[in-house]
Amino acid sequence: MSDKPDVSEVTNFDKSKLKKTETQEKNPLPSQESRSRVQQLPHCLRRLIRILTSPVSFHSH
């Protein structure tokens, strides 16, 4: 058994057999305008927005 991985499948891979796909961004970044509006909110509301839009389902503090 060799310490090096077997890369023969990778070197023989034919990428022309791949299907073409359209890539769409699922979570686009907020615009500068929306970031500016959020910055104008009081601190407690900004924190609430951050909590509600975070990917974590709940927070423990």
CHARMM internal coordinates of N, CA and C (Angstrom, degrees):
IC EDIT
DIST 1 N 1 CA 1.4440
DIST 1 CA 1 C 1.5329
ANGL 1 N 1 CA 1 C 109.31
DIST 1 C 2 N 1.3092
ANGL 1 CA 1 C 2 N 116.29
DIHE 1 N 1 CA 1 C 2 N 134.50
DIST 2 N 2 CA 1.4537
ANGL 1 C 2 N 2 CA 121.43
DIHE 1 CA 1 C 2 N 2 CA -176.22
DIST 2 CA 2 C 1.5284
ANGL 2 N 2 CA 2 C 110.85
DIHE 1 C 2 N 2 CA 2 C -93.66
DIST 2 C 3 N 1.3340
ANGL 2 CA 2 C 3 N 116.21
DIHE 2 N 2 CA 2 C 3 N 153.09
DIST 3 N 3 CA 1.4655
ANGL 2 C 3 N 3 CA 121.36
DIHE 2 CA 2 C 3 N 3 CA 176.57
DIST 3 CA 3 C 1.5236
ANGL 3 N 3 CA 3 C 111.64
DIHE 2 C 3 N 3 CA 3 C -78.39
DIST 3 C 4 N 1.3224
ANGL 3 CA 3 C 4 N 116.41
DIHE 3 N 3 CA 3 C 4 N -17.58
DIST 4 N 4 CA 1.4558
ANGL 3 C 4 N 4 CA 120.49
DIHE 3 CA 3 C 4 N 4 CA -179.35
DIST 4 CA 4 C 1.5322
ANGL 4 N 4 CA 4 C 110.25
DIHE 3 C 4 N 4 CA 4 C -91.00
DIST 4 C 5 N 1.3388
ANGL 4 CA 4 C 5 N 116.76
DIHE 4 N 4 CA 4 C 5 N 140.51
DIST 5 N 5 CA 1.4690
ANGL 4 C 5 N 5 CA 119.00
DIHE 4 CA 4 C 5 N 5 CA 178.98
DIST 5 CA 5 C 1.5336
ANGL 5 N 5 CA 5 C 111.20
DIHE 4 C 5 N 5 CA 5 C -70.92
DIST 5 C 6 N 1.3092
ANGL 5 CA 5 C 6 N 115.05
DIHE 5 N 5 CA 5 C 6 N 154.10
DIST 6 N 6 CA 1.4641
ANGL 5 C 6 N 6 CA 121.01
DIHE 5 CA 5 C 6 N 6 CA 177.80
DIST 6 CA 6 C 1.5325
ANGL 6 N 6 CA 6 C 108.32
DIHE 5 C 6 N 6 CA 6 C -81.67
DIST 6 C 7 N 1.3113
ANGL 6 CA 6 C 7 N 117.13
DIHE 6 N 6 CA 6 C 7 N 111.79
DIST 7 N 7 CA 1.4660
ANGL 6 C 7 N 7 CA 121.84
DIHE 6 CA 6 C 7 N 7 CA -178.34
DIST 7 CA 7 C 1.5244
ANGL 7 N 7 CA 7 C 112.15
DIHE 6 C 7 N 7 CA 7 C -106.52
DIST 7 C 8 N 1.3012
ANGL 7 CA 7 C 8 N 117.52
DIHE 7 N 7 CA 7 C 8 N 14.88
DIST 8 N 8 CA 1.4634
ANGL 7 C 8 N 8 CA 120.17
DIHE 7 CA 7 C 8 N 8 CA -177.34
DIST 8 CA 8 C 1.5305
ANGL 8 N 8 CA 8 C 111.98
DIHE 7 C 8 N 8 CA 8 C -61.52
DIST 8 C 9 N 1.3433
ANGL 8 CA 8 C 9 N 117.00
DIHE 8 N 8 CA 8 C 9 N -36.58
DIST 9 N 9 CA 1.4620
ANGL 8 C 9 N 9 CA 119.55
DIHE 8 CA 8 C 9 N 9 CA 178.33
DIST 9 CA 9 C 1.5324
ANGL 9 N 9 CA 9 C 111.60
DIHE 8 C 9 N 9 CA 9 C -65.49
DIST 9 C 10 N 1.2911
ANGL 9 CA 9 C 10 N 115.87
DIHE 9 N 9 CA 9 C 10 N -35.85
DIST 10 N 10 CA 1.4624
ANGL 9 C 10 N 10 CA 120.35
DIHE 9 CA 9 C 10 N 10 CA -179.58
DIST 10 CA 10 C 1.5294
ANGL 10 N 10 CA 10 C 110.78
DIHE 9 C 10 N 10 CA 10 C -71.14
DIST 10 C 11 N 1.2871
ANGL 10 CA 10 C 11 N 116.77
DIHE 10 N 10 CA 10 C 11 N -43.18
DIST 11 N 11 CA 1.4614
ANGL 10 C 11 N 11 CA 119.67
DIHE 10 CA 10 C 11 N 11 CA -178.51
DIST 11 CA 11 C 1.5255
ANGL 11 N 11 CA 11 C 112.12
DIHE 10 C 11 N 11 CA 11 C -68.33
DIST 11 C 12 N 1.3392
ANGL 11 CA 11 C 12 N 117.47
DIHE 11 N 11 CA 11 C 12 N -26.37
DIST 12 N 12 CA 1.4645
ANGL 11 C 12 N 12 CA 121.02
DIHE 11 CA 11 C 12 N 12 CA 179.84
DIST 12 CA 12 C 1.5268
ANGL 12 N 12 CA 12 C 113.74
DIHE 11 C 12 N 12 CA 12 C -95.66
DIST 12 C 13 N 1.3175
ANGL 12 CA 12 C 13 N 116.58
DIHE 12 N 12 CA 12 C 13 N 4.74
DIST 13 N 13 CA 1.4558
ANGL 12 C 13 N 13 CA 121.06
DIHE 12 CA 12 C 13 N 13 CA -177.03
DIST 13 CA 13 C 1.5224
ANGL 13 N 13 CA 13 C 111.41
DIHE 12 C 13 N 13 CA 13 C -66.41
DIST 13 C 14 N 1.3534
ANGL 13 CA 13 C 14 N 116.27
DIHE 13 N 13 CA 13 C 14 N 133.42
DIST 14 N 14 CA 1.4579
ANGL 13 C 14 N 14 CA 121.59
DIHE 13 CA 13 C 14 N 14 CA -179.72
DIST 14 CA 14 C 1.5260
ANGL 14 N 14 CA 14 C 109.00
DIHE 13 C 14 N 14 CA 14 C -106.62
DIST 14 C 15 N 1.3415
ANGL 14 CA 14 C 15 N 116.36
DIHE 14 N 14 CA 14 C 15 N 100.47
DIST 15 N 15 CA 1.4554
ANGL 14 C 15 N 15 CA 119.52
DIHE 14 CA 14 C 15 N 15 CA -176.52
DIST 15 CA 15 C 1.5303
ANGL 15 N 15 CA 15 C 113.16
DIHE 14 C 15 N 15 CA 15 C -71.63
DIST 15 C 16 N 1.3102
ANGL 15 CA 15 C 16 N 118.76
DIHE 15 N 15 CA 15 C 16 N -11.97
DIST 16 N 16 CA 1.4706
ANGL 15 C 16 N 16 CA 120.84
DIHE 15 CA 15 C 16 N 16 CA 177.39
DIST 16 CA 16 C 1.5327
ANGL 16 N 16 CA 16 C 111.44
DIHE 15 C 16 N 16 CA 16 C -68.50
DIST 16 C 17 N 1.3282
ANGL 16 CA 16 C 17 N 117.33
DIHE 16 N 16 CA 16 C 17 N -15.82
DIST 17 N 17 CA 1.4660
ANGL 16 C 17 N 17 CA 121.13
DIHE 16 CA 16 C 17 N 17 CA 178.34
DIST 17 CA 17 C 1.5301
ANGL 17 N 17 CA 17 C 113.06
DIHE 16 C 17 N 17 CA 17 C -84.00
DIST 17 C 18 N 1.3143
ANGL 17 CA 17 C 18 N 116.81
DIHE 17 N 17 CA 17 C 18 N -6.14
DIST 18 N 18 CA 1.4597
ANGL 17 C 18 N 18 CA 120.12
DIHE 17 CA 17 C 18 N 18 CA 179.04
DIST 18 CA 18 C 1.5192
ANGL 18 N 18 CA 18 C 111.09
DIHE 17 C 18 N 18 CA 18 C -75.33
DIST 18 C 19 N 1.3248
ANGL 18 CA 18 C 19 N 116.35
DIHE 18 N 18 CA 18 C 19 N 146.53
DIST 19 N 19 CA 1.4599
ANGL 18 C 19 N 19 CA 121.00
DIHE 18 CA 18 C 19 N 19 CA 176.65
DIST 19 CA 19 C 1.5261
ANGL 19 N 19 CA 19 C 109.38
DIHE 18 C 19 N 19 CA 19 C -82.29
DIST 19 C 20 N 1.3215
ANGL 19 CA 19 C 20 N 116.25
DIHE 19 N 19 CA 19 C 20 N 146.29
DIST 20 N 20 CA 1.4588
ANGL 19 C 20 N 20 CA 121.07
DIHE 19 CA 19 C 20 N 20 CA 176.23
DIST 20 CA 20 C 1.5292
ANGL 20 N 20 CA 20 C 108.39
DIHE 19 C 20 N 20 CA 20 C -78.57
DIST 20 C 21 N 1.3268
ANGL 20 CA 20 C 21 N 116.09
DIHE 20 N 20 CA 20 C 21 N 139.76
DIST 21 N 21 CA 1.4616
ANGL 20 C 21 N 21 CA 120.94
DIHE 20 CA 20 C 21 N 21 CA 178.78
DIST 21 CA 21 C 1.5152
ANGL 21 N 21 CA 21 C 110.27
DIHE 20 C 21 N 21 CA 21 C -133.89
DIST 21 C 22 N 1.3183
ANGL 21 CA 21 C 22 N 115.08
DIHE 21 N 21 CA 21 C 22 N 155.77
DIST 22 N 22 CA 1.4560
ANGL 21 C 22 N 22 CA 121.83
DIHE 21 CA 21 C 22 N 22 CA 174.80
DIST 22 CA 22 C 1.5233
ANGL 22 N 22 CA 22 C 107.70
DIHE 21 C 22 N 22 CA 22 C -96.03
DIST 22 C 23 N 1.2966
ANGL 22 CA 22 C 23 N 116.52
DIHE 22 N 22 CA 22 C 23 N 125.88
DIST 23 N 23 CA 1.4585
ANGL 22 C 23 N 23 CA 120.76
DIHE 22 CA 22 C 23 N 23 CA 179.07
DIST 23 CA 23 C 1.5161
ANGL 23 N 23 CA 23 C 109.30
DIHE 22 C 23 N 23 CA 23 C -93.07
DIST 23 C 24 N 1.3317
ANGL 23 CA 23 C 24 N 116.01
DIHE 23 N 23 CA 23 C 24 N 129.95
DIST 24 N 24 CA 1.4591
ANGL 23 C 24 N 24 CA 120.76
DIHE 23 CA 23 C 24 N 24 CA 177.30
DIST 24 CA 24 C 1.5180
ANGL 24 N 24 CA 24 C 108.87
DIHE 23 C 24 N 24 CA 24 C -124.53
DIST 24 C 25 N 1.3054
ANGL 24 CA 24 C 25 N 115.06
DIHE 24 N 24 CA 24 C 25 N 136.15
DIST 25 N 25 CA 1.4492
ANGL 24 C 25 N 25 CA 120.06
DIHE 24 CA 24 C 25 N 25 CA 179.50
DIST 25 CA 25 C 1.5221
ANGL 25 N 25 CA 25 C 108.96
DIHE 24 C 25 N 25 CA 25 C -76.43
DIST 25 C 26 N 1.3343
ANGL 25 CA 25 C 26 N 116.60
DIHE 25 N 25 CA 25 C 26 N 124.06
DIST 26 N 26 CA 1.4528
ANGL 25 C 26 N 26 CA 120.39
DIHE 25 CA 25 C 26 N 26 CA -176.43
DIST 26 CA 26 C 1.5209
ANGL 26 N 26 CA 26 C 112.51
DIHE 25 C 26 N 26 CA 26 C -83.39
DIST 26 C 27 N 1.3048
ANGL 26 CA 26 C 27 N 117.01
DIHE 26 N 26 CA 26 C 27 N -32.59
DIST 27 N 27 CA 1.4622
ANGL 26 C 27 N 27 CA 121.45
DIHE 26 CA 26 C 27 N 27 CA -178.63
DIST 27 CA 27 C 1.5214
ANGL 27 N 27 CA 27 C 109.79
DIHE 26 C 27 N 27 CA 27 C -126.79
DIST 27 C 28 N 1.3252
ANGL 27 CA 27 C 28 N 116.61
DIHE 27 N 27 CA 27 C 28 N 76.21
DIST 28 N 28 CA 1.4651
ANGL 27 C 28 N 28 CA 117.67
DIHE 27 CA 27 C 28 N 28 CA -178.73
DIST 28 CA 28 C 1.5301
ANGL 28 N 28 CA 28 C 111.03
DIHE 27 C 28 N 28 CA 28 C -65.10
DIST 28 C 29 N 1.2908
ANGL 28 CA 28 C 29 N 115.40
DIHE 28 N 28 CA 28 C 29 N 151.82
DIST 29 N 29 CA 1.4578
ANGL 28 C 29 N 29 CA 120.42
DIHE 28 CA 28 C 29 N 29 CA 178.45
DIST 29 CA 29 C 1.5231
ANGL 29 N 29 CA 29 C 110.25
DIHE 28 C 29 N 29 CA 29 C -69.45
DIST 29 C 30 N 1.3315
ANGL 29 CA 29 C 30 N 117.83
DIHE 29 N 29 CA 29 C 30 N 147.86
DIST 30 N 30 CA 1.4662
ANGL 29 C 30 N 30 CA 119.52
DIHE 29 CA 29 C 30 N 30 CA 178.26
DIST 30 CA 30 C 1.5293
ANGL 30 N 30 CA 30 C 110.85
DIHE 29 C 30 N 30 CA 30 C -66.64
DIST 30 C 31 N 1.2985
ANGL 30 CA 30 C 31 N 115.31
DIHE 30 N 30 CA 30 C 31 N 151.32
DIST 31 N 31 CA 1.4659
ANGL 30 C 31 N 31 CA 119.87
DIHE 30 CA 30 C 31 N 31 CA -179.66
DIST 31 CA 31 C 1.5307
ANGL 31 N 31 CA 31 C 110.04
DIHE 30 C 31 N 31 CA 31 C -72.08
DIST 31 C 32 N 1.3175
ANGL 31 CA 31 C 32 N 115.56
DIHE 31 N 31 CA 31 C 32 N 163.85
DIST 32 N 32 CA 1.4692
ANGL 31 C 32 N 32 CA 120.64
DIHE 31 CA 31 C 32 N 32 CA 177.89
DIST 32 CA 32 C 1.5290
ANGL 32 N 32 CA 32 C 109.82
DIHE 31 C 32 N 32 CA 32 C -61.57
DIST 32 C 33 N 1.3173
ANGL 32 CA 32 C 33 N 116.72
DIHE 32 N 32 CA 32 C 33 N -36.50
DIST 33 N 33 CA 1.4650
ANGL 32 C 33 N 33 CA 120.98
DIHE 32 CA 32 C 33 N 33 CA 179.85
DIST 33 CA 33 C 1.5338
ANGL 33 N 33 CA 33 C 111.30
DIHE 32 C 33 N 33 CA 33 C -63.06
DIST 33 C 34 N 1.3286
ANGL 33 CA 33 C 34 N 116.94
DIHE 33 N 33 CA 33 C 34 N -46.07
DIST 34 N 34 CA 1.4665
ANGL 33 C 34 N 34 CA 119.02
DIHE 33 CA 33 C 34 N 34 CA -179.65
DIST 34 CA 34 C 1.5275
ANGL 34 N 34 CA 34 C 111.12
DIHE 33 C 34 N 34 CA 34 C -68.09
DIST 34 C 35 N 1.3313
ANGL 34 CA 34 C 35 N 118.08
DIHE 34 N 34 CA 34 C 35 N -35.57
DIST 35 N 35 CA 1.4627
ANGL 34 C 35 N 35 CA 120.24
DIHE 34 CA 34 C 35 N 35 CA 176.05
DIST 35 CA 35 C 1.5239
ANGL 35 N 35 CA 35 C 110.88
DIHE 34 C 35 N 35 CA 35 C -63.73
DIST 35 C 36 N 1.3190
ANGL 35 CA 35 C 36 N 116.41
DIHE 35 N 35 CA 35 C 36 N -38.64
DIST 36 N 36 CA 1.4658
ANGL 35 C 36 N 36 CA 120.44
DIHE 35 CA 35 C 36 N 36 CA 178.76
DIST 36 CA 36 C 1.5180
ANGL 36 N 36 CA 36 C 110.76
DIHE 35 C 36 N 36 CA 36 C -64.72
DIST 36 C 37 N 1.3333
ANGL 36 CA 36 C 37 N 116.33
DIHE 36 N 36 CA 36 C 37 N -41.80
DIST 37 N 37 CA 1.4639
ANGL 36 C 37 N 37 CA 120.07
DIHE 36 CA 36 C 37 N 37 CA 179.31
DIST 37 CA 37 C 1.5215
ANGL 37 N 37 CA 37 C 110.97
DIHE 36 C 37 N 37 CA 37 C -63.56
DIST 37 C 38 N 1.3207
ANGL 37 CA 37 C 38 N 117.03
DIHE 37 N 37 CA 37 C 38 N -40.61
DIST 38 N 38 CA 1.4632
ANGL 37 C 38 N 38 CA 120.45
DIHE 37 CA 37 C 38 N 38 CA 179.75
DIST 38 CA 38 C 1.5276
ANGL 38 N 38 CA 38 C 109.84
DIHE 37 C 38 N 38 CA 38 C -65.54
DIST 38 C 39 N 1.3263
ANGL 38 CA 38 C 39 N 117.37
DIHE 38 N 38 CA 38 C 39 N -38.95
DIST 39 N 39 CA 1.4676
ANGL 38 C 39 N 39 CA 120.69
DIHE 38 CA 38 C 39 N 39 CA -179.55
DIST 39 CA 39 C 1.5271
ANGL 39 N 39 CA 39 C 112.16
DIHE 38 C 39 N 39 CA 39 C -64.48
DIST 39 C 40 N 1.3174
ANGL 39 CA 39 C 40 N 117.41
DIHE 39 N 39 CA 39 C 40 N -23.67
DIST 40 N 40 CA 1.4588
ANGL 39 C 40 N 40 CA 121.25
DIHE 39 CA 39 C 40 N 40 CA -179.72
DIST 40 CA 40 C 1.5296
ANGL 40 N 40 CA 40 C 112.25
DIHE 39 C 40 N 40 CA 40 C -81.97
DIST 40 C 41 N 1.3175
ANGL 40 CA 40 C 41 N 117.25
DIHE 40 N 40 CA 40 C 41 N -11.03
DIST 41 N 41 CA 1.4591
ANGL 40 C 41 N 41 CA 120.93
DIHE 40 CA 40 C 41 N 41 CA 179.18
DIST 41 CA 41 C 1.5229
ANGL 41 N 41 CA 41 C 110.78
DIHE 40 C 41 N 41 CA 41 C -76.43
DIST 41 C 42 N 1.3333
ANGL 41 CA 41 C 42 N 116.71
DIHE 41 N 41 CA 41 C 42 N 155.97
DIST 42 N 42 CA 1.4698
ANGL 41 C 42 N 42 CA 118.92
DIHE 41 CA 41 C 42 N 42 CA 174.43
DIST 42 CA 42 C 1.5307
ANGL 42 N 42 CA 42 C 110.50
DIHE 41 C 42 N 42 CA 42 C -60.78
DIST 42 C 43 N 1.3134
ANGL 42 CA 42 C 43 N 115.66
DIHE 42 N 42 CA 42 C 43 N 155.25
DIST 43 N 43 CA 1.4658
ANGL 42 C 43 N 43 CA 122.16
DIHE 42 CA 42 C 43 N 43 CA -176.21
DIST 43 CA 43 C 1.5316
ANGL 43 N 43 CA 43 C 112.36
DIHE 42 C 43 N 43 CA 43 C -54.46
DIST 43 C 44 N 1.3266
ANGL 43 CA 43 C 44 N 118.25
DIHE 43 N 43 CA 43 C 44 N -43.31
DIST 44 N 44 CA 1.4687
ANGL 43 C 44 N 44 CA 120.67
DIHE 43 CA 43 C 44 N 44 CA -177.18
DIST 44 CA 44 C 1.5281
ANGL 44 N 44 CA 44 C 111.57
DIHE 43 C 44 N 44 CA 44 C -63.16
DIST 44 C 45 N 1.3279
ANGL 44 CA 44 C 45 N 118.14
DIHE 44 N 44 CA 44 C 45 N -36.31
DIST 45 N 45 CA 1.4640
ANGL 44 C 45 N 45 CA 120.67
DIHE 44 CA 44 C 45 N 45 CA 178.24
DIST 45 CA 45 C 1.5177
ANGL 45 N 45 CA 45 C 111.48
DIHE 44 C 45 N 45 CA 45 C -72.49
DIST 45 C 46 N 1.3232
ANGL 45 CA 45 C 46 N 116.90
DIHE 45 N 45 CA 45 C 46 N -37.34
DIST 46 N 46 CA 1.4695
ANGL 45 C 46 N 46 CA 119.81
DIHE 45 CA 45 C 46 N 46 CA 176.94
DIST 46 CA 46 C 1.5196
ANGL 46 N 46 CA 46 C 109.86
DIHE 45 C 46 N 46 CA 46 C -62.26
DIST 46 C 47 N 1.3276
ANGL 46 CA 46 C 47 N 117.13
DIHE 46 N 46 CA 46 C 47 N -41.47
DIST 47 N 47 CA 1.4629
ANGL 46 C 47 N 47 CA 121.12
DIHE 46 CA 46 C 47 N 47 CA 179.27
DIST 47 CA 47 C 1.5299
ANGL 47 N 47 CA 47 C 110.56
DIHE 46 C 47 N 47 CA 47 C -64.17
DIST 47 C 48 N 1.3147
ANGL 47 CA 47 C 48 N 116.78
DIHE 47 N 47 CA 47 C 48 N -41.88
DIST 48 N 48 CA 1.4682
ANGL 47 C 48 N 48 CA 121.08
DIHE 47 CA 47 C 48 N 48 CA 178.62
DIST 48 CA 48 C 1.5261
ANGL 48 N 48 CA 48 C 110.99
DIHE 47 C 48 N 48 CA 48 C -62.72
DIST 48 C 49 N 1.3032
ANGL 48 CA 48 C 49 N 117.56
DIHE 48 N 48 CA 48 C 49 N -42.61
DIST 49 N 49 CA 1.4678
ANGL 48 C 49 N 49 CA 121.49
DIHE 48 CA 48 C 49 N 49 CA 178.04
DIST 49 CA 49 C 1.5202
ANGL 49 N 49 CA 49 C 110.08
DIHE 48 C 49 N 49 CA 49 C -62.06
DIST 49 C 50 N 1.3302
ANGL 49 CA 49 C 50 N 117.41
DIHE 49 N 49 CA 49 C 50 N -43.12
DIST 50 N 50 CA 1.4593
ANGL 49 C 50 N 50 CA 121.49
DIHE 49 CA 49 C 50 N 50 CA 178.84
DIST 50 CA 50 C 1.5293
ANGL 50 N 50 CA 50 C 110.51
DIHE 49 C 50 N 50 CA 50 C -61.50
DIST 50 C 51 N 1.3224
ANGL 50 CA 50 C 51 N 117.07
DIHE 50 N 50 CA 50 C 51 N -42.46
DIST 51 N 51 CA 1.4617
ANGL 50 C 51 N 51 CA 121.27
DIHE 50 CA 50 C 51 N 51 CA 179.57
DIST 51 CA 51 C 1.5235
ANGL 51 N 51 CA 51 C 110.86
DIHE 50 C 51 N 51 CA 51 C -64.96
DIST 51 C 52 N 1.3164
ANGL 51 CA 51 C 52 N 116.81
DIHE 51 N 51 CA 51 C 52 N -45.78
DIST 52 N 52 CA 1.4671
ANGL 51 C 52 N 52 CA 121.01
DIHE 51 CA 51 C 52 N 52 CA -176.57
DIST 52 CA 52 C 1.5222
ANGL 52 N 52 CA 52 C 113.22
DIHE 51 C 52 N 52 CA 52 C -69.62
DIST 52 C 53 N 1.3054
ANGL 52 CA 52 C 53 N 117.68
DIHE 52 N 52 CA 52 C 53 N -27.19
DIST 53 N 53 CA 1.4645
ANGL 52 C 53 N 53 CA 120.24
DIHE 52 CA 52 C 53 N 53 CA -176.99
DIST 53 CA 53 C 1.5210
ANGL 53 N 53 CA 53 C 113.19
DIHE 52 C 53 N 53 CA 53 C -99.92
DIST 53 C 54 N 1.3289
ANGL 53 CA 53 C 54 N 117.53
DIHE 53 N 53 CA 53 C 54 N 1.04
DIST 54 N 54 CA 1.4646
ANGL 53 C 54 N 54 CA 119.41
DIHE 53 CA 53 C 54 N 54 CA 178.91
DIST 54 CA 54 C 1.5246
ANGL 54 N 54 CA 54 C 109.59
DIHE 53 C 54 N 54 CA 54 C -75.74
DIST 54 C 55 N 1.3342
ANGL 54 CA 54 C 55 N 117.43
DIHE 54 N 54 CA 54 C 55 N 152.67
DIST 55 N 55 CA 1.4638
ANGL 54 C 55 N 55 CA 120.70
DIHE 54 CA 54 C 55 N 55 CA -178.50
DIST 55 CA 55 C 1.5245
ANGL 55 N 55 CA 55 C 114.04
DIHE 54 C 55 N 55 CA 55 C -71.53
DIST 55 C 56 N 1.3196
ANGL 55 CA 55 C 56 N 118.13
DIHE 55 N 55 CA 55 C 56 N -14.43
DIST 56 N 56 CA 1.4592
ANGL 55 C 56 N 56 CA 121.00
DIHE 55 CA 55 C 56 N 56 CA -179.66
DIST 56 CA 56 C 1.5193
ANGL 56 N 56 CA 56 C 109.01
DIHE 55 C 56 N 56 CA 56 C -77.77
DIST 56 C 57 N 1.3390
ANGL 56 CA 56 C 57 N 117.51
DIHE 56 N 56 CA 56 C 57 N 138.92
DIST 57 N 57 CA 1.4562
ANGL 56 C 57 N 57 CA 121.36
DIHE 56 CA 56 C 57 N 57 CA -174.54
DIST 57 CA 57 C 1.5299
ANGL 57 N 57 CA 57 C 113.37
DIHE 56 C 57 N 57 CA 57 C -72.87
DIST 57 C 58 N 1.3322
ANGL 57 CA 57 C 58 N 118.33
DIHE 57 N 57 CA 57 C 58 N -33.10
DIST 58 N 58 CA 1.4590
ANGL 57 C 58 N 58 CA 120.46
DIHE 57 CA 57 C 58 N 58 CA 175.28
DIST 58 CA 58 C 1.5165
ANGL 58 N 58 CA 58 C 109.66
DIHE 57 C 58 N 58 CA 58 C -149.88
DIST 58 C 59 N 1.3194
ANGL 58 CA 58 C 59 N 115.03
DIHE 58 N 58 CA 58 C 59 N 159.51
DIST 59 N 59 CA 1.4647
ANGL 58 C 59 N 59 CA 120.65
DIHE 58 CA 58 C 59 N 59 CA -176.47
DIST 59 CA 59 C 1.5237
ANGL 59 N 59 CA 59 C 109.49
DIHE 58 C 59 N 59 CA 59 C -121.24
DIST 59 C 60 N 1.2989
ANGL 59 CA 59 C 60 N 116.03
DIHE 59 N 59 CA 59 C 60 N 141.49
DIST 60 N 60 CA 1.4520
ANGL 59 C 60 N 60 CA 120.70
DIHE 59 CA 59 C 60 N 60 CA 173.53
DIST 60 CA 60 C 1.5163
ANGL 60 N 60 CA 60 C 108.51
DIHE 59 C 60 N 60 CA 60 C -116.40
DIST 60 C 61 N 1.3017
ANGL 60 CA 60 C 61 N 116.91
DIHE 60 N 60 CA 60 C 61 N 124.12
DIST 61 N 61 CA 1.4749
ANGL 60 C 61 N 61 CA 121.63
DIHE 60 CA 60 C 61 N 61 CA -179.28
DIST 61 CA 61 C 1.4904
ANGL 61 N 61 CA 61 C 108.95
DIHE 60 C 61 N 61 CA 61 C -123.04
END
COOR INIT
IC SEED 1 N 1 CA 1 C
IC BUILD
